[in-house]
Amino acid sequence: MSPRSALAPHPRIKSGAGSPATRVPWRTEDAPSSGAGFPGAKPTGEAPLRGEGGRRTHAYVERAPRVAPTLPSPASGGGLGRRRGEGKRQLAGRILYRDGLILVIDKPAGIAVHPGPGGGPDLESGFDALRFGLPHPPRLAHRLDRDTSGCLVLGRHPKALRRLGALFSGGLVEKVYWAVVEGQPPEAKGRIETGLEKFTRGTGWRMVVDPAGQRAVTDYRLLGANRGRAWLELRPRTGRTHQLRVHCATVGCPVVGDQTYGNPRGGEALQLYARSVTLPLYPARPPLEITAPVPPHMLAALTLLGYDPTSASPEAATA
């Protein structure tokens, strides 16, 4: 079987919506108790949270300590400070949300989430700084590519990880990504559906479109366009490796800065980030919706495409 190129212009593109809901077992003792595991924190009870869009969500929350983050430059090649203590402080400063079950952090671009065979800095090595009174550090509930920034969900203990695993595997977690791409998709809104297969050659590998590969589905929406580039909202309905990058390239709109599936000589940082994550973590409560700020390396490009940092919603900037 010879794999088709990742740039093959033959995916299924259609308008459509998401996946059917799945019931996930829940036990009431999974809910965090007020003040548990947060030394020195003030109990807030059922605290209304507001994201950039002004949306409210409720959870029993202990507010994370407000530590001014040092935002890394993606071009530097390392997401956190070189010294161990400095890196831990920066990681604690990137917390977007914290309660008794989970943490959501704003992953910086340019750093792997876990140790790789080639060595180098990784986020997981600094998770001990995120225990906040618990006996063990949190663990990853999912992953983001090295050069992708934004919302990364961690489970604080095994019970939380089991709950998160059921939500992710059941397709109940809504993930939204923003990307700046070259060109413009054929329709303003639609669905990309292909098979994806890992293709290895020599010491390298990439994902390619292959009808016999794993099913991969992405919903997209055009939010703005200007000067030959577009701003896309991407909602993956499956979680395949490099899915969003391959799907954008497949419809003729590679992500800016993607040296594997786009222009290898572009020289720009990857213009893709995990904008928000919505977790139906607690029954009888609204889902948690956590939003990450636009990373510095994407702000100028998004502003050129109509993004207004002062606006409550992207639609207001592109109407």
C-alpha positions in Angstrom: 0.0 0.0 0.0 1.6 3.3 -1.1 0.5 6.2 1.1 -1.0 9.3 -0.5 0.7 12.6 0.0 -0.5 14.7 3.0 -1.2 17.4 0.4 -3.5 15.2 -1.7 -6.5 17.3 -2.6 -9.2 14.6 -2.1 -10.5 14.7 1.4 -14.2 14.5 2.2 -15.3 18.1 2.9 -18.8 18.8 4.0 -20.8 20.9 6.3 -21.8 19.1 9.5 -21.8 19.0 13.2 -20.2 17.0 15.9 -20.2 13.6 17.5 -23.0 11.9 19.4 -22.9 12.2 23.2 -21.8 9.3 25.4 -22.6 8.8 29.0 -19.6 8.6 31.3 -19.8 7.0 34.8 -19.6 9.6 37.6 -19.2 9.3 41.3 -20.1 12.2 43.6 -17.0 11.8 45.7 -15.0 12.9 42.6 -16.1 16.5 43.2 -13.4 18.6 44.9 -14.1 19.7 48.5 -13.7 23.4 49.4 -10.1 24.1 50.5 -8.8 20.6 49.8 -5.2 20.5 48.8 -4.7 24.3 48.5 -2.6 25.5 51.5 -3.3 29.1 52.2 -6.0 29.5 49.6 -9.3 31.1 50.5 -12.4 29.0 49.8 -14.5 30.6 47.1 -17.5 28.2 47.0 -19.3 28.0 43.7 -17.3 30.6 41.8 -18.5 32.1 38.6 -15.7 32.3 36.1 -15.6 34.5 33.0 -13.5 33.9 29.9 -12.7 36.3 27.1 -16.2 35.8 25.6 -17.8 36.7 28.9 -19.2 33.1 29.3 -19.9 32.0 32.8 -19.1 28.6 34.2 -19.3 27.3 37.7 -17.1 25.0 39.7 -15.9 24.7 43.3 -12.6 26.5 42.7 -9.7 27.6 44.7 -8.1 30.5 42.8 -4.6 29.7 41.6 -1.9 32.0 43.0 -1.4 34.9 40.6 2.2 34.6 39.4 3.2 36.9 36.5 4.2 34.5 33.7 7.4 35.0 31.7 6.1 34.3 28.2 8.8 32.5 26.1 9.7 33.2 22.5 8.9 30.3 20.2 12.0 31.1 18.2 14.2 30.5 21.2 13.7 26.7 21.0 13.0 26.3 24.7 9.6 27.0 26.3 10.8 27.6 29.9 13.8 29.1 31.6 17.1 27.2 31.4 17.5 27.1 35.2 15.4 24.5 36.9 13.9 26.8 39.5 13.2 29.5 37.0 11.3 27.0 34.8 9.2 25.8 37.7 8.2 29.4 38.6 7.2 30.1 35.0 5.2 26.9 34.7 3.2 27.8 37.9 2.6 31.2 36.3 0.9 29.7 33.3 -2.0 28.1 35.1 -5.4 29.0 33.5 -7.6 27.0 35.8 -7.3 24.9 39.0 -9.6 22.8 41.1 -9.5 19.6 43.1 -9.5 17.4 40.0 -7.7 19.2 37.2 -5.3 21.9 36.2 -5.3 23.6 32.8 -2.1 25.3 31.8 -1.2 27.6 28.9 1.5 25.5 27.2 4.2 27.6 25.6 5.2 26.9 22.0 8.6 25.4 21.4 8.7 22.8 24.2 7.7 19.2 24.3 5.1 18.1 26.8 7.1 15.0 27.8 10.7 13.8 27.4 11.7 12.6 24.0 14.5 10.4 22.7 16.5 13.4 21.6 16.4 15.0 25.0 15.9 18.7 25.5 13.5 20.6 27.8 10.0 19.3 28.5 7.0 20.4 30.5 6.4 17.1 32.4 9.7 17.4 34.2 8.4 20.5 35.9 5.1 19.2 37.0 6.3 18.6 40.6 5.9 22.4 41.0 2.2 22.0 40.4 1.3 19.6 43.2 -0.2 22.3 45.5 -0.2 20.1 48.6 -1.0 16.8 46.9 1.4 13.9 47.3 2.1 13.4 43.6 2.5 15.8 40.6 -0.3 16.0 38.0 -0.2 14.0 34.8 -1.1 14.7 31.2 -4.7 14.0 30.2 -3.8 14.6 26.5 -1.0 16.1 24.5 -0.1 19.0 22.3 2.7 19.1 19.7 5.9 20.7 20.6 5.3 23.9 18.6 1.6 24.2 19.5 0.7 26.4 22.4 -2.5 26.9 24.4 -4.8 24.9 26.7 -3.3 21.7 28.1 -5.3 19.6 30.6 -3.7 17.8 33.5 -5.3 15.4 36.0 -4.2 15.9 39.6 -4.6 12.3 40.8 -5.6 8.9 39.4 -9.3 9.3 39.9 -9.2 12.6 38.0 -7.2 11.0 35.2 -9.8 8.2 34.9 -12.6 10.7 34.6 -10.7 12.8 32.0 -9.8 9.7 30.0 -13.4 8.7 29.8 -14.3 12.2 28.6 -11.6 12.4 26.0 -12.1 8.9 24.6 -15.9 9.4 24.6 -15.6 12.5 22.4 -17.1 14.7 25.1 -14.3 17.3 25.3 -14.8 20.2 23.0 -11.5 21.6 21.8 -11.1 24.8 19.7 -7.9 25.7 17.9 -7.0 28.9 16.1 -4.7 28.8 13.1 -3.3 31.3 10.6 -3.0 29.5 7.2 -1.8 30.2 3.7 -4.6 30.7 1.2 -8.2 30.2 2.0 -10.4 27.0 2.3 -12.9 26.3 -0.5 -15.9 27.0 1.7 -16.3 29.4 4.7 -17.5 26.5 6.9 -17.2 22.8 6.6 -15.9 19.4 7.6 -12.7 17.7 6.5 -12.8 13.9 6.7 -9.9 11.6 5.7 -7.9 8.6 6.7 -4.5 9.3 8.2 -1.5 7.0 8.3 2.0 7.3 9.7 4.6 7.1 7.0 8.2 6.4 8.0 11.2 7.0 5.8 14.7 6.6 7.1 15.0 8.2 10.5 12.0 10.6 9.8 8.3 10.3 9.7 5.1 12.2 8.8 1.4 11.7 8.7 -0.1 11.2 5.2 -3.6 10.9 3.9 -4.5 7.3 3.2 -8.1 6.0 2.8 -7.0 2.8 4.7 -5.7 4.9 7.7 -7.3 5.9 10.9 -10.5 8.0 10.5 -9.8 11.7 11.1 -12.5 14.5 11.2 -12.1 18.2 11.6 -14.8 20.9 11.5 -13.5 24.4 10.4 -14.8 27.9 10.2 -13.3 30.9 8.4 -13.0 33.9 10.8 -11.1 36.3 8.7 -8.9 36.7 5.5 -6.5 39.2 4.2 -3.4 39.4 1.9 -3.5 35.7 0.9 -3.8 34.3 4.5 -6.8 33.2 6.5 -7.7 32.9 10.2 -9.5 29.5 10.9 -11.3 28.1 13.9 -10.6 24.3 14.0 -12.6 21.8 16.0 -11.1 18.3 15.9 -13.7 15.5 16.3 -10.9 12.9 16.5 -7.5 13.1 18.0 -5.0 11.9 15.4 -1.4 12.9 15.4 -0.8 16.1 13.4 -4.5 15.9 12.4 -5.1 19.7 12.1 -1.9 20.4 10.3 -2.4 17.7 7.7 -6.1 18.6 7.2 -5.3 22.3 6.6 -2.6 21.3 4.1 -4.9 18.8 2.4 -7.4 21.5 1.5 -4.6 23.8 0.2 -4.2 25.9 3.3 -1.1 24.8 5.2 -0.6 26.3 8.6 1.9 29.2 8.5 5.2 28.1 9.9 4.5 24.4 9.4 7.8 23.1 8.0 6.6 19.6 7.7 3.3 20.0 5.8 3.7 23.6 4.5 6.6 25.8 3.5 9.9 24.3 4.8 11.7 27.6 4.2 9.2 30.0 5.7 11.1 30.7 8.8 8.0 31.7 10.9 6.9 30.1 14.1 3.9 27.7 13.8 0.7 29.7 13.8 -1.5 27.2 15.6 -2.7 27.2 19.2 -5.3 25.5 21.4 -7.7 28.4 22.0 -10.1 26.8 24.4 -11.2 23.5 26.0 -14.7 22.7 27.3 -15.0 19.9 29.9 -18.4 18.5 31.1 -16.6 17.4 34.3 -19.3 17.8 36.9 -22.9 16.6 36.4 -25.6 19.1 37.2 -23.2 21.9 36.7 -22.4 23.8 33.4 -19.3 22.5 31.6 -16.0 24.2 32.4 -14.8 26.4 29.5 -11.2 27.5 29.8 -9.7 29.9 27.2 -6.0 30.6 26.7 -4.8 34.1 25.6 -3.5 34.5 22.1 0.3 33.7 22.2 2.6 36.7 21.4 4.0 35.1 18.3 0.4 35.0 16.7 -1.0 38.3 17.8 0.3 40.4 14.9 -0.9 37.9 12.3 -4.3 37.5 13.8 -4.8 41.3 14.2 -4.1 41.7 10.5 -6.8 39.2 9.8 -9.4 41.0 11.9 -8.8 39.8 15.5 -9.6 42.5 18.0 -8.0 41.8 21.4 -10.5 44.2 23.1 -13.6 42.5 21.6 -15.7 40.0 23.5 -15.8 37.6 20.6 -14.0 37.0 17.3 -17.2 37.3 15.4 -17.5 40.9 16.4 -14.2 41.6 14.7 -15.1 39.9 11.4 -18.7 40.7 11.0 
